[in-house]
Amino acid sequence: MKKSFKYRLFTNKTQKDRLNALLGSARFLYNCALEQRIICYKQWHKSINYYDQANSLKEIRNLDNGIAELNYSCSQNILRQLDKAFQAFFRRIKQGEKPGFPRFKGKDRFHSITFPSYGDGIKLKNGKLYIQNVGHVRIKLHRDLEGKIKTVTVKRQNGRFYASFSCDDVPQNILPVSTKEIGIDVGIKSFAVMSDGQMIDNPKYLKQPETKIKETQSQYSKKRSKNLKKKLACLHEKVSNQRKDFHHKLSRKIVDCFGFIFIEDLKSKQMANGNFKVLNKYINDAAWSQFFNFLSYKAEEAGRRVIKVNPKNTTQTCSKCGKIIKKDFSARVHKCSCGLEISRDLNAAYNILRRGQRLVFKTEAVCFN
């Protein structure tokens, strides 16, 4: 299986300046390649692709010292990124979606470079990470790397640098076989309600610093200083880290306990776009998609199964008799003429469990792993 490992880099001033210079050169190459495509189409109505631009890369490196310091494979990868952006642009046009033409990258919109082949310009040596034209950088290997390293991405985030190793053939940590099943209904009031009766409170990490974020955002909109921008980024980063920690711990607990995990096939982005602004904020803060992604890769590694079910009417359907009981968002209790009276979220969790049980041995089950 594939897995990524992210580690913090500790740079001295010289190394930091060199890494920032490499990122600046990478951004310059991306923007030059984009401008070349635009000019070729405007002047000669000719579309050029990755291979056209890659063939002239050696000549470009001879003309610019900054691009010449970039690893050659990194430079090729930057051109591939641009090519993928154009492919996605044309695909959206064909599908009738909003096109979103690839745009030039400003200083604050280009923060990473990828070394597509481990050992070519980047390598771990004696507990440090060697980066071409930067040197041996201290790295905090807080957990062991597993599998075979394929690519390495160096990323700048709020003034800090990180290295992400993408590895193949990572051995699975198979857990003992379990036939225990669970249905999980995610929400806003309670982050998750499970079919065994467990209720997980929603921590709402954005709520506590929200006032401070708004004040900082207001100050930044009036005076666009670097310090305010960094402060705002740090506030958002803290919320993101808290949310990730919560999702990691909860998903690990669920995977350790259950062999079959049933969840709804939710489209979080569509849900957020179709609701009121306040509700959108809470949907984005809950980050259900991230939680489901963590569940999926942990289950794959452990030999467990995460299965999506159709979310239609899981809340409205009575889990006892199957009757549709219409209720709006404010109704927190499910009441049915059959005599069942339980929490609406627990009722939904029961329905998710039963739909999953019906699908588990059928080919139409949508399974992450």
N, C-alpha and C positions, 0 to 999 in steps of 0.2 A: 504494500500500500504506500501511498504518497503522504508526506507529512512535512510541515515547515517548522523550523526552529528559529526563534528570534532572540538576539542577544544585544546587550548594550555595549557600545564602543566608548572607550575613554581616550580622548585625543588630547595631545598637547596643542599649544597655540599654532605651531608650524603645521602640524597635521590637519588641524581644523581649517586653516587657511587654504591648504592644498585641496582638501575635500570640497570646500566651497568653490574653489576655482574650477575643479573638475565638473561640478554640477552646473556652474555657469557656462562652461564650454559645451556640455551636453545640451543645455537649453538653447545655446546659440546654433548648434548643429540642427536641432529639431526645427527651429524657426526658419533657418536658411532652406532646409529641405521643403518646408511648407510653402515658403515664398517661391521657390523654384517651380513647384507644381502649379501654383496660381498663375505665375507669369507665362508658363508654357501653354496653359489652357487659354489665357486671355489673348496672347499674341498669335499663337499658331493653332489653337483649338485642338491641342494634342494632350492626351492624358498620359502621364508617365507613372511607372510603378516602382516597386521596391528595387527590382533588378537594374532598372535604368539608373537609379540614384546610387546604388551600391557600386556599380561599375566606375563611377566617377569619384568614389570615396578617397582613393589613394591620391588623386590630384588635389582634392580639397585639403587633405592632411598636409600636403606640401606647402599650401598657401597660408595655413593658419596654425600657429604654434600651440594654441590652446587645444584645438581639436586633435592635433598630433600627439598631445600628451594623454589623450583618452585611449584606453585599451581598444584595439581594432574591433574585437568582437562586441564590445560595448557600443561602439559607433554603429555597427551593423544592427544591433538590437534597437537602437533609437530610431533608425530608419524603418524597421519592422513595426515599431509602435505607431509611427505615422501612417504606414500602409494599412494597419488594422483600423485606425481611426477613419480612413477614407472608405474602407470596405464597409464599416458599420454605417457610415453616412449614406452610401449608395443603397445599402440594404433597407434603411429606414425610408428612403424615398420610394423604393419599390413597394413597401408595405403600407404606404400612405401615412406614415407617422411624421412627427415633426423632425425635419432632417438633422439640424444641429451641425452645421459645417465646422470642421476642425479649425480651431483658433490658435493664434500665437500664444506662447507661454510667457507670462511675466515672471519676474523674479520670485514671486510668492506662489507660483503655480507649477514649479518643477523641483521636486525634492528627492528624487531617487535615480540611481543608475543600476543596471543589472548586468552582471557578468554571466553570460549564458553558458560558459563552460568552466567548471571548477578546475583550478590549476593554471588557467590562462589569465594571468594578471591578478589573481587573488588566491590565497591559500593560507591555511592555518599552519603556523610554525612555532613550536616551543611555547604553546599557550598564548600566542599573539596572532593577529590576523594581518598577513602581508597584503597590502594593496599597492598596485603598480603606481609609481610616481607619488606615493604618499608615504610609504614605509611600513614598519611593523607597529601596528596599533594595538593597544591593550584591549582585551575583550573579556567580558565577564561570562564565562561558560557555566551558568548556574544549573544547567542540566546537561547530561551527555547527549551528544549527537548520535542518531541512529540511522542505519541504512547507508545508501550511497549518495553523496552530495552531487547534485546535478547543476544547480544554479545558485548564485549568491546575489542578493540585492542589498545595496548600501543606501540607507534612507536617512534623511535629515528631518527631525521632528522637534519643533520648539527649541531649536538651538542644540539639540542632542543628536547623536548619530547612533544608528542601529544597523545590525547586519542580520538579514533573514536568509537562512539556508533552506533551500527546497531539496528534499531528499526522496529518492525512490527506494523500493525494496525494504521499507521499514518493517521489521517483524511485528506481527500482531501480538497483543497481550491478551490472549484468549481467556475469558473468565469461565468458571464452571457453568455447564448447561443449566438454564433456568426456563421453566415453562410458565413462570408468573407473568401475568398480563396487566397492563394499566392503560387507561384512557385519560388523556390530559386536555383540559379545556383552559386556554389562556385568556386572560382578560385584563382589565384596567384596575378595577377595585381590588380584586385578588389577582396576583400575577398568574397563578396556576391553581386550578382545582382538579384533584385527581379522583378517579372512580372508586378508590378505596377510602375516600373521605378526607384525605389530607388537603389542607388549604395553605397555600404559600402566599404570604402577604407581598404586595407590590412595594418595593422599597422607594420608588419614585425619587431616584437620586438627583433628578434635575430640579425638584421642588425646593430643596434647601438653599442652593446657591443661586436660584433664579433671580432674586432681587439684585444680588451683586452683579450677575451677568448683564441684566438689563441696564444697570447704572453704568457699568463699564462700556457696554455697547453704545449707550447714549453719549458718553464722553468721547468715544472713539469716532462717532459719526460727526462730532463737532470739531475735533482735533485729531487728525489721523497720525498719531505718533507711534513709533516703533514699540515703545514701552507699553502703551495701552493695548496695542495689538497682541503683544506677547502675553500680557496679563489675561486678556480675553481667551487666547488659545490655551493657556494653562488651566483656566477654569473649566473649559470644555473637555480638555484632556483628562482632568481629574474625574469628571462625571463619567466619561467613557471608560476609564480604568475601573471605577467602582462597579459599573454595569457589567463589564466583562468578567470581573472577579465573581460577582453574584451568579452569572450565567454558567461559568465554568464549574463552580461548586455544586450548583443545583443539578446540572446535567450529569455530572459525575455520580452524584448520589442516586439519581434515577437509573442510570445505566448499570450501576453496581447491583441494584435490587431487582430489576425486571428484565426478562428475556425478550418480551414483545412490548413495544411502546407504540401506542396509537395516538396520532395527533391530527389536527385539521390541516387541510391543504389550503392555508390562508395566503392571500396576496396582500401583504402588509402595505406596500406602496399604493396600491389601488384603494385600499381602505382609508389610508391617510389622506389621499387626494379627494375622497368623496364625502368628507365630514366637516364639521365646524372646526374653526381654527384651534380652539381649546382642546377638543377631542383629538385632533391631529397631533398636537404636542404630546399628549399622554400616550398615544399609539407609538409615536417615534421613540419616546422615552422608554417604553417597555421593550422595544427592539426584539419582537418575537422571532423575526427571521434569524437574527444572530443566535438566539437561544436554540432554535431548531437546527442550525448549522453545527453548533457545538454538540448537540445530542447526536447528530448523524455521524460525525467523524469519531466520536467516542464509542458509539455503538459498533461501528465498522471495525475499530481496533479491538473491541472486546468480543466480537463474534455475536453481537446482539442485533435485533432488527428494529428499525424505526419505520413505521408505515403510515402514510398519509391517507386520510379518508375524506370523502366529500363533505364539506362543511355546511351544506344546505340544510336549513331547519334543524340543526342539532340543538338549538336552544328552544325552538317552538314545539318540537315533537315530544310527546309524553313518553318517557322511558319505560313506563309500565304498560300502557295500552296502545301506544302508537298514534294517538289522536293529536292533531295539530291544534295547539293552543296559542293563538296570537298574543304577543305581548310586546310592549315598547321597551326601550332601553332602561327606563326608570324602574320597571317592575323587576324586583330582585328575587321574588319567590314564584315558583311554578306550582300552580293549583290546577287540578284536573277533576272532572266529574267522576273519575274512577276512584277518587279518594286519595290520590297521591299529592302530597304537599311537601316540597323540598326546595332547597336553593336552586335557582335557575342554572347556576354554573355547575352544580353537582349533577343536575338532570342532564345537562349537555355532556358532561364527562361520561355518564352512563351510556348515552347514545353513541359517543365516539368509540367507546370500548366495544359495544355490540357491532357497530359497523366494521370495526377492525377485525373482530373475530370472524365475521362473515367473509371478509376479504383475505384473511391471512393465508389461506391455501388456494387462492384463486389467482390467475395470471393478471387480472386487472388491478391487483393491489399495487399502489405506487410506492415503491420502496427506495429509500435513499441509498442503501448499500446492496 
